[in-house]
Amino acid sequence: MNVDFSQILIIIFIFLVFGTLITVVNLKSKGKQPVKKEQLAWQNIEDLNNKKKEILDQKKDLSYRYTAKSVDDTTYSKTIKIINEDLAKIDVKINEEVSKLTTIQKRDNPEEELRFKNLKIKGDLNEVSIENDTLKERILELEEFIKNMTKQNDYKITTEDINKIKFYSIVIQRYKDIINEKERKTISELKEMIKPNDLTIKSMVSKFTPVGYDFNKDYATALRKNYNYLRTEINIIKNDLKIIFWMDFSKVLVEKVCDEQTTSVILCSSMQAMQDNFATIEVILLEEDKVHSIVTTKIKETYYILDMVQNTPFDTYKNTDINKLYDEYRFNGKKIIKRIYSYNNLNYTDFNQD
């Protein structure tokens, strides 16, 4: 069979075309393989961080239950040890995945379209990391609270302390009626006690509000810092003498001592100073006829009860259902029997008239 020159050229051309196509297909499959590995590594890291978040939530819940004395010391110590070990194992696995990822990224140059998908996973992972950091901050706050409880339990009252208390009580009891008459407030005067524009309050709040403060964006963080500052700075005295006694804000922050009603006024004033018009003082009746003062507010869709007298962490009492929140609240194990009245600088409500 005779084959002319043009046929030979056509055969050679066909071989070249097929060879090129096969080479391109192979290169593409090789290029995609590292990208898939990179995506898998990112997905593994995201899954591990989600697992870490779940364990941190468990740790936070355990700390709250320990704070509320629903978990004994032995159970708390054993469980916290297991949780910390699990967290350490997850951190090791995350570091292994990060090492794999670094190796892949150094070795290969993936296609742009699939890399864009990786950027989305990175963004989701960043949100999880931020949430984990927030949880760590809450846990440190709880652990500090537990340490303070231990220190307080170690304090021993001396005989001299007891004798001084007896003497001061006798003096105060003699003049109790005079003091109460002098310190008693009308409804209008009570509302005026909330002073968001007080210089002491504004100076204190400025420490926790950033430049260009935005209520919707910055309030929750600023309030948490303000609350933690007050509960560590002020020693709240239990007023068993049934006297009314209001203290000046600056005097409280200098002497670092006052009773629960003045503490509530300072906290509520600082919240109003940060533009929280929901911030309200509520006086409630507890079991065993105990009267107590708390501060309530609503941040977005969540209701809060803030109780500095118990020195509880910021997130101890919160719920999206306000009725459940009042049902869950406890003061030294005592439930709320009823709300007596509430007030801030704008409103006063007498619940006995409802």
C-alpha positions as CSV (number, residue, x, y, z in Angstrom):
1,M,0.0,0.0,0.0
2,N,1.4,3.4,-1.0
3,V,1.3,6.1,1.6
4,D,2.0,9.6,0.3
5,F,3.6,12.4,2.3
6,S,0.4,14.2,3.2
7,Q,-1.1,11.1,4.8
8,I,2.0,10.8,7.0
9,L,1.7,14.4,8.1
10,I,-2.0,13.8,9.0
11,I,-1.1,10.7,11.1
12,I,1.6,12.6,12.9
13,F,-0.8,15.5,13.6
14,I,-3.4,13.2,15.1
15,F,-0.8,11.6,17.4
16,L,0.3,15.1,18.6
17,V,-3.2,16.2,19.3
18,F,-4.1,13.1,21.3
19,G,-0.8,13.3,23.2
20,T,-1.4,17.0,24.1
21,L,-5.0,16.3,25.3
22,I,-3.8,13.4,27.4
23,T,-1.1,15.6,28.9
24,V,-3.5,18.4,29.7
25,V,-6.0,16.0,31.3
26,N,-3.2,14.5,33.5
27,L,-2.0,18.0,34.5
28,K,-5.5,19.0,35.5
29,S,-6.1,15.9,37.6
30,K,-2.8,16.5,39.3
31,G,-3.6,20.1,40.0
32,K,-7.1,19.3,41.5
33,Q,-5.8,16.6,43.8
34,P,-3.9,19.0,46.1
35,V,-6.8,21.4,46.2
36,K,-9.1,18.5,47.4
37,K,-6.5,17.7,50.0
38,E,-6.4,21.3,51.1
39,Q,-10.2,21.5,51.3
40,L,-10.2,18.3,53.4
41,A,-7.6,19.7,55.8
42,W,-9.6,22.9,56.2
43,Q,-12.8,20.9,56.8
44,N,-11.1,18.7,59.4
45,I,-9.9,21.9,61.2
46,E,-13.4,23.3,61.1
47,D,-14.9,20.1,62.5
48,L,-12.3,20.0,65.3
49,N,-12.9,23.6,66.2
50,N,-16.7,22.9,66.4
51,K,-15.9,19.9,68.7
52,K,-13.7,22.2,70.7
53,K,-16.5,24.7,71.0
54,E,-18.9,22.0,72.3
55,I,-16.4,20.9,75.0
56,L,-15.8,24.6,76.0
57,D,-19.6,24.9,76.4
58,Q,-19.5,21.9,78.6
59,K,-16.7,23.4,80.7
60,K,-18.7,26.7,81.0
61,D,-21.8,24.8,82.0
62,L,-19.9,22.8,84.6
63,S,-18.4,26.0,86.0
64,Y,-21.9,27.6,86.3
65,R,-23.2,24.6,88.1
66,Y,-20.2,24.5,90.4
67,T,-20.8,28.2,91.1
68,A,-24.4,27.5,92.0
69,K,-23.2,24.7,94.3
70,S,-25.1,22.0,92.4
71,V,-21.8,20.1,91.8
72,D,-19.5,19.1,94.6
73,D,-15.7,19.7,94.7
74,T,-14.8,16.1,93.8
75,T,-17.1,15.8,90.8
76,Y,-15.9,19.2,89.6
77,S,-12.2,18.4,89.9
78,K,-12.6,15.0,88.1
79,T,-14.8,16.4,85.3
80,I,-12.7,19.5,84.7
81,K,-9.6,17.3,84.4
82,I,-11.3,15.1,81.7
83,I,-12.5,18.2,79.8
84,N,-9.0,19.8,79.9
85,E,-7.5,16.5,78.6
86,D,-10.0,16.3,75.7
87,L,-9.2,20.0,74.8
88,A,-5.5,19.2,74.8
89,K,-6.1,16.2,72.4
90,I,-8.1,18.4,70.0
91,D,-5.4,21.1,70.0
92,V,-2.9,18.4,69.0
93,K,-5.1,17.2,66.1
94,I,-5.7,20.8,65.0
95,N,-1.9,21.4,64.9
96,E,-1.4,18.2,62.8
97,E,-4.0,19.4,60.3
98,V,-2.4,22.8,60.1
99,S,1.0,21.2,59.4
100,K,-0.6,19.1,56.6
101,L,-2.1,22.2,55.2
102,T,1.2,24.1,55.3
103,T,2.9,21.3,53.4
104,I,0.2,21.2,50.7
105,Q,0.2,25.0,50.2
106,K,4.0,25.1,49.9
107,R,4.1,22.3,47.4
108,D,1.2,23.2,45.1
109,N,-0.5,26.1,43.5
110,P,-4.3,25.2,43.3
111,E,-6.8,26.6,40.8
112,E,-8.4,29.9,41.7
113,E,-12.0,28.7,41.7
114,L,-11.5,26.0,44.2
115,R,-9.3,28.3,46.3
116,F,-12.2,30.7,46.5
117,K,-14.2,27.9,48.2
118,N,-11.4,27.4,50.6
119,L,-11.6,31.1,51.5
120,K,-15.2,30.6,52.6
121,I,-14.2,27.7,54.8
122,K,-11.4,30.0,56.3
123,G,-14.0,32.7,57.0
124,D,-16.3,30.2,58.8
125,L,-13.3,28.9,60.7
126,N,-12.3,32.4,61.8
127,E,-15.8,32.9,63.2
128,V,-15.5,29.6,65.2
129,S,-12.1,30.7,66.4
130,I,-13.5,34.1,67.6
131,E,-16.3,32.3,69.4
132,N,-13.8,29.9,71.0
133,D,-11.8,32.9,72.3
134,T,-15.0,34.4,73.7
135,L,-15.9,31.2,75.5
136,K,-12.3,31.0,76.9
137,E,-12.8,34.6,78.3
138,R,-16.1,33.5,80.0
139,I,-14.4,30.4,81.5
140,L,-11.5,32.5,82.9
141,E,-14.1,34.8,84.4
142,L,-15.8,31.9,86.1
143,E,-12.6,30.4,87.3
144,E,-11.6,33.8,88.8
145,F,-15.0,33.9,90.5
146,I,-14.4,30.4,92.0
147,K,-11.0,31.5,93.3
148,N,-12.5,34.6,95.0
149,M,-15.1,32.3,96.6
150,T,-12.3,30.2,98.0
151,K,-10.5,33.2,99.4
152,Q,-13.6,34.5,101.1
153,N,-14.3,31.1,102.7
154,D,-10.7,31.2,104.2
155,Y,-11.3,34.5,106.1
156,K,-11.7,34.1,109.8
157,I,-13.7,36.6,111.9
158,T,-11.9,37.5,115.1
159,T,-13.5,38.2,118.5
160,E,-12.6,41.8,118.2
161,D,-14.5,42.0,114.9
162,I,-17.6,40.6,116.5
163,N,-17.4,43.0,119.4
164,K,-17.0,46.0,117.1
165,I,-20.0,44.9,115.0
166,K,-22.1,44.6,118.2
167,F,-21.2,48.0,119.4
168,Y,-21.8,49.7,116.0
169,S,-25.2,47.9,115.8
170,I,-26.2,49.3,119.1
171,V,-25.4,52.8,118.1
172,I,-27.2,52.5,114.7
173,Q,-30.3,50.9,116.3
174,R,-30.7,53.8,118.6
175,Y,-30.8,56.3,115.7
176,K,-32.3,54.0,113.1
177,D,-35.7,55.9,112.8
178,I,-33.9,59.2,112.4
179,I,-31.6,57.8,109.7
180,N,-34.6,56.3,107.9
181,E,-36.6,59.5,107.9
182,K,-33.6,61.4,106.6
183,E,-32.8,58.9,103.8
184,R,-36.3,57.9,102.7
185,K,-37.1,58.9,99.1
186,T,-40.3,59.8,97.2
187,I,-40.9,58.2,93.8
188,S,-39.6,61.3,92.0
189,E,-36.5,61.4,94.2
190,L,-35.9,57.6,93.7
191,K,-35.9,58.1,89.9
192,E,-33.5,61.0,90.3
193,M,-31.1,58.6,92.0
194,I,-30.3,57.1,88.6
195,K,-27.7,59.6,87.2
196,P,-26.3,58.6,83.9
197,N,-24.7,62.1,83.5
198,D,-23.0,62.0,86.9
199,L,-19.3,62.8,86.4
200,T,-18.1,59.8,88.4
201,I,-20.3,57.5,86.3
202,K,-19.2,59.1,83.0
203,S,-15.6,58.8,84.0
204,M,-16.0,55.2,84.9
205,V,-17.9,54.3,81.8
206,S,-15.3,55.9,79.5
207,K,-12.8,53.3,80.6
208,F,-14.9,50.6,78.9
209,T,-16.5,52.3,75.9
210,P,-14.3,52.6,72.7
211,V,-13.8,55.8,70.7
212,G,-16.8,56.1,68.4
213,Y,-18.9,53.9,70.7
214,D,-21.8,52.2,68.9
215,F,-24.5,51.0,71.2
216,N,-25.7,48.1,69.0
217,K,-22.2,46.9,68.3
218,D,-20.2,47.7,71.5
219,Y,-22.7,47.7,74.4
220,A,-22.7,44.0,75.4
221,T,-18.9,44.0,75.6
222,A,-18.7,47.4,77.4
223,L,-21.4,46.3,79.9
224,R,-19.6,43.1,80.7
225,K,-16.3,45.0,81.4
226,N,-18.2,47.6,83.5
227,Y,-20.0,44.9,85.5
228,N,-16.8,42.9,86.2
229,Y,-15.1,46.1,87.3
230,L,-17.8,47.0,89.8
231,R,-18.1,43.5,91.3
232,T,-14.4,43.3,91.9
233,E,-14.0,46.9,93.1
234,I,-16.9,47.2,95.5
235,N,-17.4,45.2,98.6
236,I,-21.1,44.9,99.1
237,I,-22.3,44.9,102.7
238,K,-25.4,42.9,103.8
239,N,-27.7,45.4,105.5
240,D,-29.3,43.5,108.4
241,L,-30.2,46.6,110.4
242,K,-33.2,47.5,108.3
243,I,-32.0,51.1,107.7
244,I,-32.0,53.2,104.5
245,F,-28.7,54.7,103.7
246,W,-27.7,56.1,100.3
247,M,-24.0,56.8,99.4
248,D,-22.5,59.2,97.0
249,F,-21.1,57.5,93.9
250,S,-17.6,58.9,94.2
251,K,-17.5,58.0,97.9
252,V,-18.4,54.4,97.0
253,L,-15.6,54.1,94.5
254,V,-13.1,55.6,96.9
255,E,-14.1,53.6,99.9
256,K,-15.0,50.5,97.8
257,V,-17.9,49.6,100.1
258,C,-21.7,50.1,100.1
259,D,-25.0,48.1,100.4
260,E,-27.0,46.5,97.7
261,Q,-29.4,49.4,96.9
262,T,-26.6,51.9,96.2
263,T,-24.7,49.2,94.2
264,S,-27.8,48.7,92.1
265,V,-28.1,52.4,91.5
266,I,-24.5,52.7,90.4
267,L,-24.8,49.8,88.0
268,C,-28.1,51.0,86.5
269,S,-26.7,54.6,86.2
270,S,-23.7,53.3,84.3
271,M,-25.9,51.2,82.0
272,Q,-28.1,54.2,81.3
273,A,-24.9,56.2,80.6
274,M,-24.1,53.6,77.9
275,Q,-27.6,54.4,76.3
276,D,-29.4,51.3,77.8
277,N,-32.9,52.6,78.3
278,F,-34.0,49.1,79.3
279,A,-31.7,49.1,82.4
280,T,-34.0,49.0,85.5
281,I,-33.7,48.3,89.2
282,E,-36.2,45.8,90.5
283,V,-36.9,45.3,94.2
284,I,-38.2,41.7,94.7
285,L,-39.5,39.6,97.5
286,L,-37.8,36.2,98.0
287,E,-38.7,33.1,99.9
288,E,-38.5,33.6,103.7
289,D,-39.7,37.2,103.3
290,K,-36.3,38.5,102.2
291,V,-36.3,41.7,100.1
292,H,-33.6,42.0,97.5
293,S,-32.5,44.5,94.8
294,I,-31.4,43.4,91.3
295,V,-30.8,45.1,87.9
296,T,-32.5,43.9,84.8
297,T,-32.1,44.7,81.1
298,K,-32.7,43.4,77.6
299,I,-29.9,43.1,75.0
300,K,-31.2,42.3,71.6
301,E,-33.5,39.3,72.2
302,T,-32.0,38.2,75.5
303,Y,-33.2,39.3,79.0
304,Y,-30.6,39.6,81.9
305,I,-30.7,39.7,85.7
306,L,-27.5,41.2,87.0
307,D,-26.9,40.6,90.7
308,M,-23.6,42.0,92.1
309,V,-24.5,41.1,95.7
310,Q,-24.0,37.4,94.9
311,N,-20.9,38.4,92.8
312,T,-22.1,36.0,90.1
313,P,-20.6,36.0,86.5
314,F,-22.3,38.3,84.0
315,D,-24.0,35.4,82.1
316,T,-25.3,33.5,85.1
317,Y,-28.9,34.7,84.7
318,K,-30.1,35.2,81.1
319,N,-32.9,33.9,79.0
320,T,-34.9,34.8,75.8
321,D,-38.1,34.1,77.8
322,I,-38.4,36.7,80.6
323,N,-40.8,34.5,82.7
324,K,-38.4,31.6,82.6
325,L,-35.6,33.9,83.7
326,Y,-37.5,35.0,86.8
327,D,-38.3,31.3,87.5
328,E,-34.7,30.3,87.2
329,Y,-33.3,33.1,89.3
330,R,-32.0,32.2,92.8
331,F,-30.6,34.3,95.6
332,N,-28.6,32.1,97.9
333,G,-31.0,29.3,96.9
334,K,-34.2,31.3,97.4
335,K,-36.7,31.8,94.6
336,I,-38.6,35.0,93.7
337,I,-42.0,35.1,95.3
338,K,-43.1,38.4,93.7
339,R,-41.8,41.6,92.2
340,I,-42.5,44.6,94.4
341,Y,-41.6,47.6,92.4
342,S,-39.1,48.7,89.7
343,Y,-37.6,52.0,88.6
344,N,-35.0,53.9,86.6
345,N,-34.6,57.5,85.7
346,L,-37.5,57.4,83.3
347,N,-40.1,55.1,84.8
348,Y,-41.5,53.7,88.1
349,T,-43.7,50.6,88.3
350,D,-45.6,49.4,91.4
351,F,-46.3,45.7,90.8
352,N,-48.7,45.6,93.8
353,Q,-51.1,47.7,91.7
354,D,-51.0,45.4,88.7
